Amino acid sequence: MTADTIGVGLVSVGWMGRLHSRAYRALPDHFPELGVRPRLVVAADPVPEARDQAVTRLGYERAVADFHEVLDDPAVDVVSICSPNFLHREMAVAAAAAGKPFWIEKPMGRYASDSRAIHDAVERAGLVTSVGFNYRHAPAIQRARELVRSGRLGRITNVRGSLLADYSSDPDAPLTWRFERERAGSGVLGDLLSHGLDLAQYLVGRIASVTALGETFIDTRPRPGQGIVDRTAAATGERGAVENEDYAALLFRFEDGAVGTMDSSRVMRGPHAEYTLEVYGTTGSVRWDFQRLNELQVALDGQEVDGYVTHFVAPGDGHFARFQPGAGTAMGYDDLKTIEAAQFVASVLRGEQLAPSVADGLAAASIVEAAEASLADGAWHDVARVDGRVTTGAAAPVL
Ligand SMILES: NC(=O)c1ccc[n+]([C@@H]2O[C@H](COP(=O)([O-])OP(=O)(O)OC[C@H]3O[C@@H](n4cnc5c(N)ncnc54)[C@H](O)[C@@H]3O)[C@@H](O)[C@H]2O)c1
């Protein structure tokens, strides 16, 4: 790594791989003070079309089939791991062993055991990392966190979250890796609720115990063609079993006494990506919906208007001013990933964990683990404590 160039290696050129690449490219524009020009060195994907796209569309200097070649390249300073969940552990542990700081997508592996192995490998190597908990970076969430942490909402009593998606609502959509326990781990628990649970911990604090119910509404799907793992894969007709939950609902208790509920579905008819989080306190509350990324509903005791006021995010809220000049002009989903890329690169340059960490990834996976235990026996389960470099606490470092 020279003073101004940082060599990027990408593992997997799917939806997230393309988005990470755009995010690195946007850094000099939106975070000029970092003083870095990302050099897209090499991308790995076993699918030839994906490799072709990496070079011709995304701008990588070369593309390879085997991810080890990315880790072995001395020009690669940082690595993005955007593979399906079942590959996370092998790739992340190898990246840590190679001494390469990495930015990995959530959920971090299939099970808490994968997340723990990744976390421990990173701690042994003494690396900084980033995990794809992108919703944290929405300026409205940053504003909500300030209101909660400053005490303006009073004592937090309860949190309500809901992550309702339609991405698997077609019963004839193919049986990709996302529906197999061996390759995905859990269903919506890891895929969607890990985001919501991370947000709840980021805004309010550590979740200490949980109980859950789950259901699979579409229990068979047509198998995709040989070797294809992408969600756009063509189905072949023969149907196979869906092995993880389409829907889950959680009750939980925070360590400090607040309580919460959160549910999620991937097979909704109606909502597209309706990811909401509401935080209620004794003197006010905030409500956010990802589909209205730039708005925060706020109700505070003593405000002039009774009930909820819509706050449109504005310069001063999170990193909004880096993207738009004034309230009402919207930021988008890609921008959240640019902020995540900036936090990752700044973490690497400063040697300080600023971005969501592998400890945060393990913390979310530990709640999912407790929820899965509850799905099996119907009981409440304590969540294993994570003592590593979590960045959800009150004194979390910021960029
Ligand atoms: N942060 C978010 O909001 C968010 C959103 C979507 C997905 N994700 C996560 O990102 C990860 C990837 O999801 P996606 O939607 O980009 O998947 P995708 O299906 O679009 O892409 C997966 C890519 O992995 C490649 N791949 C398969 N085997 C490989 C191997 N051995 N080596 C290298 N590449 C290989 C495939 O060819 C494909 O290009 C998952 O963990 C998912 O949970 C996160």
The ligand as a Gaussian input file, in Angstrom:
#p B3LYP/6-31G(d) Opt

LIG

0 1
 N      -25.684000      -6.281000       3.201000
 C      -26.786000      -6.592000       2.544000
 O      -27.776000      -5.898000       2.645000
 C      -26.796000      -7.828000       1.669000
 C      -27.687000      -7.903000       0.580000
 C      -27.645000      -9.040000      -0.229000
 C      -26.774000     -10.087000       0.059000
 N      -25.946000      -9.994000       1.145000
 C      -25.009000     -11.098000       1.464000
 O      -23.972000     -11.096000       0.483000
 C      -23.545000     -12.447000       0.219000
 C      -23.670000     -12.694000      -1.278000
 O      -24.989000     -12.448000      -1.680000
 P      -25.343000     -11.953000      -3.168000
 O      -26.775000     -11.516000      -3.151000
 O      -24.309000     -11.022000      -3.659000
 O      -25.215000     -13.341000      -3.921000
 P      -25.232000     -13.633000      -5.501000
 O      -25.906000     -14.946000      -5.640000
 O      -25.700000     -12.435000      -6.266000
 O      -23.669000     -13.792000      -5.830000
 C      -22.884000     -14.820000      -5.291000
 C      -21.617000     -14.928000      -6.155000
 O      -20.729000     -15.861000      -5.518000
 C      -20.066000     -16.560000      -6.555000
 N      -19.418000     -17.777000      -6.042000
 C      -19.942000     -19.015000      -5.871000
 N      -18.972000     -19.864000      -5.487000
 C      -17.823000     -19.161000      -5.396000
 C      -16.466000     -19.481000      -5.063000
 N      -16.111000     -20.727000      -4.726000
 N      -15.521000     -18.503000      -5.101000
 C      -15.881000     -17.235000      -5.428000
 N      -17.135000     -16.877000      -5.763000
 C      -18.093000     -17.819000      -5.751000
 C      -21.182000     -16.835000      -7.552000
 O      -20.694000     -17.221000      -8.811000
 C      -21.882000     -15.476000      -7.566000
 O      -21.307000     -14.624000      -8.540000
 C      -24.408000     -13.349000       1.082000
 O      -23.737000     -13.664000       2.266000
 C      -25.626000     -12.480000       1.399000
 O      -26.250000     -12.802000       2.634000
 C      -25.935000      -8.880000       1.934000

